[in-house]
Amino acid sequence: MGYVYVDAIFYNPVDYAELVLGRRRFEDVRMVSVRALADTRATFPALPEDIVEKLGLPLYGEVEAETAMGRGRVKLAGVIVQVEDRTALSYTIVRPRGTTPLIGVVALEQMGFRVDPVTGRLIKGLPLMP
């Protein structure tokens, strides 16, 4: 199986909440559409620092984590990710500028997706988060 890429939209969670509450118009919600790697070996989504800055994501500090680059400290931010018609609220790891956006298994499971290892495609199941 090769890599599985999906079209995803990442939203600023504060803007998104205000949209849901009727306090903000859709066109005023900070969002970015990207081609992201659906990475079942990653726990959380990960976004490059330039996208985190563009979205104005709230930062929650640094934590010790193990990444593909090894063990170290990573910054965490909050984000809402959408794939097709499903969304998830998740922590996201802040990665260096210019790196590939990732969607980890936590967000994939929240949205009710699994990766079919035969076809390398996302399969919809029951969503845990509407």
N, C-alpha and C positions, 0 to 999 in steps of 0.2 A: 504494500500500500504506500502511495506517495503522500505528499502533503495535502491537507484539506483546507482550502481557502473559501471564505464566505464574505458576502457583502454585509457590512455591519454599520450601524450608526451608533456613535457614542454621544451621550448627552450630559450636560452639567446637571447633577441631580437636584440642585436647588431650583434652577430654572424649570426643570421638568415637574417638580412638585407644585410650583406656582402655576404651571400650565394646567395640571390636573385640578387644582383648586379654583381655576377660573381667574387667576390674578395676573396672568401673562398670556400674550398671544403666541401662537406657534412660531411665527416668524421671528420672535424675540428670544426664543430658546437657543442657547449656544449648543451647537451640535457639529459633528464631523462625520462624514461618510467615508469609509475606508474599506479596503480589501484586507481582511484579517485572517490570520492563521488560526484554525480551530485546533488547539493543541491539548490533547487529552493527557499529556504528561505534565502540563502546567496546572497548578491549582487555581490561581486567580488570573483574570485578564491582566494584560500588561500593555502600557501605551508609552510611546516615546515622549520625552519631556516637552518637545515643541507642541505636541497635540494637547498635553496636559495644560500647558500655559494658555494655548488658544481657547480651550474650553473653560479656563478659570476654575479647575477642579479644586475642591477643598482638600487640603493635605492633612493627614492624620498623624504625621510623624514618621519616624524610622523604626524598623524592626529587624531583627536577625532573621535571615531566610536563606534557603538553599535554592539557587537558580542554576540555569545552564552554565553560567560563568563560575559557579562554585559558591561556597558559603560566604556570606557577608551581610552588610546592612543595606536595606532597600527602603525607599520612601513609599508610603502608601497614600493613595487618594481615593475618594469616593466617585463612582461613576454609574450611570445607567447605560446598559448596552442593549441594542435591539438587533435581532436577526429575524428576517421575514416579519411575521406579525407578532413576535414574542419579545418580551423585555425582561431584564433582570437588573436588580440593584446589587452592586458588588464593590468590594475593595478592588483597586487596580494597582499594580506595581508600576512605578515610574522608571522607565528605561532610558538609555541614552538617546539623544536626538538621532533621527534617521533610521531607527530600528523598526522592524516589522511589528505592527500591532498584533497582539495575541488575544484569543478568548480561551480561558482555561476551563477546566472541567466543572468548577463550581457554578459559573454563569451558564454553561451549557446545560447542566442538570436543572438549574432553576428554571430555564426556559423549556425544559422537557425534551432536549435534543440528545441524541447519542450518535456517535460516528459509526457507520457501517464499515467494518474492516475490509469487506470484500469489494465494495464499490468506492469506498473513500468519500462517501457523501453523508450529510447530516440526515438523520431520520427523526421525524417528529413522533414523540410519545405524548403522554399526559404532562402538561405544564404544572410545575409546583407553584409558580408565581404567575397569575394572570396578567 
